Amino acid sequence: MAKKNYVGKTLKIKEGTRVTRAGRTSARKTESLVTVRSQELARGGKIRVSWKSHGVTASTLI
């Protein structure tokens, strides 16, 4: 089965989602909309999406 392509699309990152930015992982305190810059296949068949956040690349699993 083909994986969905999220690049260039806007995703809603929900409150409490674990996000990695500048090598550190934290939980989002508020919902936010991001535009996906890249995606890759992660362990367990999940997809890791990346976007720019204040000039730094951030990523999360979806």
MDTraj code that builds the backbone (N, CA, C; nanometers):
import mdtraj as md
import numpy as np

residues = "MET ALA LYS LYS ASN TYR VAL GLY LYS THR LEU LYS ILE LYS GLU GLY THR ARG VAL THR ARG ALA GLY ARG THR SER ALA ARG LYS THR GLU SER LEU VAL THR VAL ARG SER GLN GLU LEU ALA ARG GLY GLY LYS ILE ARG VAL SER TRP LYS SER HIS GLY VAL THR ALA SER THR LEU ILE".split()
xyz = np.array([
    [0.0837, -0.1185, 0.0000],
    [0.0000, 0.0000, 0.0000],
    [0.0883, 0.1250, 0.0000],
    [0.0563, 0.2198, -0.0834],
    [0.1340, 0.3431, -0.0937],
    [0.1049, 0.4346, 0.0248],
    [0.2093, 0.4987, 0.0728],
    [0.1930, 0.5934, 0.1828],
    [0.1477, 0.7282, 0.1288],
    [0.0695, 0.7993, 0.2068],
    [0.0181, 0.9293, 0.1652],
    [0.1316, 1.0317, 0.1586],
    [0.1236, 1.1196, 0.0606],
    [0.2239, 1.2242, 0.0444],
    [0.1760, 1.3511, 0.1148],
    [0.2506, 1.3951, 0.2179],
    [0.2138, 1.5131, 0.2959],
    [0.2944, 1.6368, 0.2582],
    [0.3957, 1.6240, 0.1734],
    [0.4848, 1.7354, 0.1404],
    [0.4059, 1.8477, 0.0732],
    [0.4220, 1.9698, 0.1268],
    [0.3534, 2.0869, 0.0737],
    [0.2143, 2.1071, 0.1297],
    [0.1656, 2.0123, 0.2077],
    [0.0314, 2.0233, 0.2637],
    [0.0371, 2.0819, 0.4041],
    [-0.0739, 2.1382, 0.4482],
    [-0.0842, 2.1951, 0.5820],
    [-0.1448, 2.0916, 0.6752],
    [-0.0770, 2.0665, 0.7878],
    [-0.1251, 1.9715, 0.8875],
    [-0.1491, 2.0429, 1.0192],
    [-0.2461, 1.9942, 1.0948],
    [-0.2710, 2.0476, 1.2283],
    [-0.1956, 1.9599, 1.3282],
    [-0.1047, 2.0203, 1.4030],
    [-0.0315, 1.9509, 1.5082],
    [-0.1083, 1.9744, 1.6370],
    [-0.1625, 1.8675, 1.6939],
    [-0.2495, 1.8801, 1.8104],
    [-0.1715, 1.9083, 1.9384],
    [-0.2405, 1.9622, 2.0354],
    [-0.1826, 1.9877, 2.1670],
    [-0.1384, 1.8555, 2.2281],
    [-0.0199, 1.8531, 2.2873],
    [0.0314, 1.7328, 2.3520],
    [0.1156, 1.6444, 2.2620],
    [0.1215, 1.6741, 2.1316],
    [0.2016, 1.5955, 2.0380],
    [0.3494, 1.6145, 2.0683],
    [0.4257, 1.5050, 2.0675],
    [0.5696, 1.5117, 2.0909],
    [0.6387, 1.5608, 1.9636],
    [0.7159, 1.6700, 1.9764],
    [0.7826, 1.7319, 1.8621],
    [0.9314, 1.7436, 1.8926],
    [1.0151, 1.7083, 1.7947],
    [1.1598, 1.7218, 1.8088],
    [1.2042, 1.8458, 1.7331],
    [1.2793, 1.9317, 1.8015],
    [1.3292, 2.0561, 1.7420],
    [1.4658, 2.0854, 1.8019],
    [1.5646, 2.1069, 1.7171],
    [1.7023, 2.1351, 1.7600],
    [1.7552, 2.0253, 1.8529],
    [1.7207, 1.8997, 1.8235],
    [1.7714, 1.7867, 1.9004],
    [1.7010, 1.7606, 2.0317],
    [1.6006, 1.8384, 2.0645],
    [1.5277, 1.8199, 2.1904],
    [1.3822, 1.7872, 2.1625],
    [1.3257, 1.6990, 2.2434],
    [1.1861, 1.6597, 2.2281],
    [1.1021, 1.7271, 2.3350],
    [0.9894, 1.7819, 2.2926],
    [0.8979, 1.8452, 2.3869],
    [0.7558, 1.8213, 2.3399],
    [0.6608, 1.8497, 2.4275],
    [0.5193, 1.8349, 2.3931],
    [0.4635, 1.9718, 2.3559],
    [0.3849, 1.9761, 2.2501],
    [0.3217, 2.1014, 2.2084],
    [0.2210, 2.1456, 2.3130],
    [0.2225, 2.2727, 2.3477],
    [0.1291, 2.3264, 2.4469],
    [0.0023, 2.3785, 2.3822],
    [0.0097, 2.4116, 2.2534],
    [-0.1075, 2.4617, 2.1803],
    [-0.1148, 2.3925, 2.0447],
    [-0.2337, 2.3941, 1.9853],
    [-0.2483, 2.3443, 1.8491],
    [-0.1816, 2.4414, 1.7534],
    [-0.1287, 2.3897, 1.6427],
    [-0.0703, 2.4785, 1.5431],
    [-0.0830, 2.4165, 1.4046],
    [-0.0821, 2.5014, 1.3044],
    [-0.0843, 2.4581, 1.1655],
    [0.0558, 2.4723, 1.1088],
    [0.1049, 2.3680, 1.0421],
    [0.2384, 2.3707, 0.9829],
    [0.2295, 2.3252, 0.8377],
    [0.3226, 2.3719, 0.7561],
    [0.3338, 2.3266, 0.6179],
    [0.4506, 2.2289, 0.6104],
    [0.4236, 2.1080, 0.5696],
    [0.5233, 2.0005, 0.5686],
    [0.6263, 2.0253, 0.4592],
    [0.7545, 2.0164, 0.4963],
    [0.8642, 2.0340, 0.4012],
    [0.9174, 1.9009, 0.3509],
    [0.9180, 1.7978, 0.4374],
    [0.9667, 1.6665, 0.3954],
    [0.9022, 1.5587, 0.4807],
    [0.9118, 1.4356, 0.4316],
    [0.8599, 1.3227, 0.5067],
    [0.9500, 1.2029, 0.4824],
    [0.9499, 1.1102, 0.5788],
    [1.0271, 0.9870, 0.5642],
    [0.9584, 0.8766, 0.6422],
    [0.9860, 0.7548, 0.6047],
    [0.9291, 0.6400, 0.6726],
    [1.0064, 0.6153, 0.8014],
    [0.9356, 0.5989, 0.9120],
    [0.9986, 0.5754, 1.0422],
    [0.9694, 0.4316, 1.0861],
    [1.0182, 0.3956, 1.2040],
    [0.9933, 0.2609, 1.2557],
    [0.8453, 0.2376, 1.2771],
    [0.8048, 0.1140, 1.2660],
    [0.6666, 0.0782, 1.2929],
    [0.5706, 0.1202, 1.1830],
    [0.6233, 0.1583, 1.0667],
    [0.5375, 0.1961, 0.9557],
    [0.4779, 0.3350, 0.9662],
    [0.5232, 0.4131, 1.0644],
    [0.4730, 0.5502, 1.0783],
    [0.5499, 0.6442, 0.9863],
    [0.4962, 0.7634, 0.9691],
    [0.5594, 0.8636, 0.8834],
    [0.6083, 0.9793, 0.9697],
    [0.7358, 1.0176, 0.9497],
    [0.7921, 1.1343, 1.0182],
    [0.7840, 1.2519, 0.9221],
    [0.7172, 1.3588, 0.9643],
    [0.7075, 1.4791, 0.8815],
    [0.7915, 1.5898, 0.9447],
    [0.8507, 1.6740, 0.8598],
    [0.9366, 1.7834, 0.9060],
    [0.8872, 1.9151, 0.8496],
    [0.9089, 2.0226, 0.9272],
    [0.8727, 2.1575, 0.8840],
    [0.9689, 2.2544, 0.9485],
    [0.9666, 2.3798, 0.9044],
    [1.0521, 2.4830, 0.9629],
    [0.9760, 2.5552, 1.0730],
    [1.0416, 2.5732, 1.1868],
    [0.9830, 2.6429, 1.3003],
    [1.0840, 2.7462, 1.3487],
    [1.0605, 2.8730, 1.3198],
    [1.1514, 2.9821, 1.3579],
    [1.2933, 2.9563, 1.3078],
    [1.3043, 2.9076, 1.1851],
    [1.4341, 2.8843, 1.1235],
    [1.4984, 2.7522, 1.1585],
    [1.4359, 2.6724, 1.2427],
    [1.4897, 2.5436, 1.2842],
    [1.3947, 2.4342, 1.2363],
    [1.4502, 2.3238, 1.1884],
    [1.3664, 2.2132, 1.1437],
    [1.3064, 2.1410, 1.2632],
    [1.1763, 2.1184, 1.2588],
    [1.1047, 2.0443, 1.3622],
    [1.0399, 1.9235, 1.2961],
    [1.0170, 1.8168, 1.3735],
    [0.9563, 1.6973, 1.3160],
    [0.8727, 1.6241, 1.4198],
    [0.7805, 1.5409, 1.3693],
    [0.6981, 1.4570, 1.4553],
    [0.6507, 1.3373, 1.3754],
    [0.6042, 1.2349, 1.4450],
    [0.5467, 1.1174, 1.3805],
    [0.3972, 1.1355, 1.3657],
    [0.3445, 1.0897, 1.2531],
    [0.1997, 1.0924, 1.2348],
    [0.1527, 0.9550, 1.1932],
])
top = md.Topology()
chain = top.add_chain()
for i, resn in enumerate(residues, 1):
    res = top.add_residue(resn, chain, resSeq=i)
    for name in ("N", "CA", "C"):
        top.add_atom(name, md.element.get_by_symbol(name[0]), res)
traj = md.Trajectory(xyz[None], top)
